[in-house]
Amino acid sequence: MKSDQSLYIEKLLNLYIGLPETPSRVSRYDRQMAYQLYEQKVPIEAIEAAFLLASVRRIYRAPSFPALGPIRSLHYFLPVIEEVSSNQLAPNYVQYLRCKLASHTECKLISK
């Protein structure tokens, strides 16, 4: 049976690599950061909300802005995790972000 720590880290890292523009594999630095977030007792719900918020912000930013490079590390999300941790998002807004991200992903699959 897996420990709470193992389950937390596994879920966090699976959420991370499931996002658009993130690596398909995690690095040891990503694992270390996931462990630190576990030690800081950051709720997985806050981390998921931060992942969604940051991803939607990236995808739907103004086309006139310069293109962003791919996300290379879990560290990219730390400022948004802090933002979400201090200002909890409403559950219906998190659901909205999920739908917005899913609709973008579906659009990408259809256009290929």
Secondary structure as UniProt FT lines:
FT   HELIX           4..17
FT   TURN            20..21
FT   HELIX           28..39
FT   TURN            40..41
FT   HELIX           44..59
FT   TURN            63..64
FT   HELIX           74..77
FT   HELIX           78..86
FT   HELIX           91..111
//
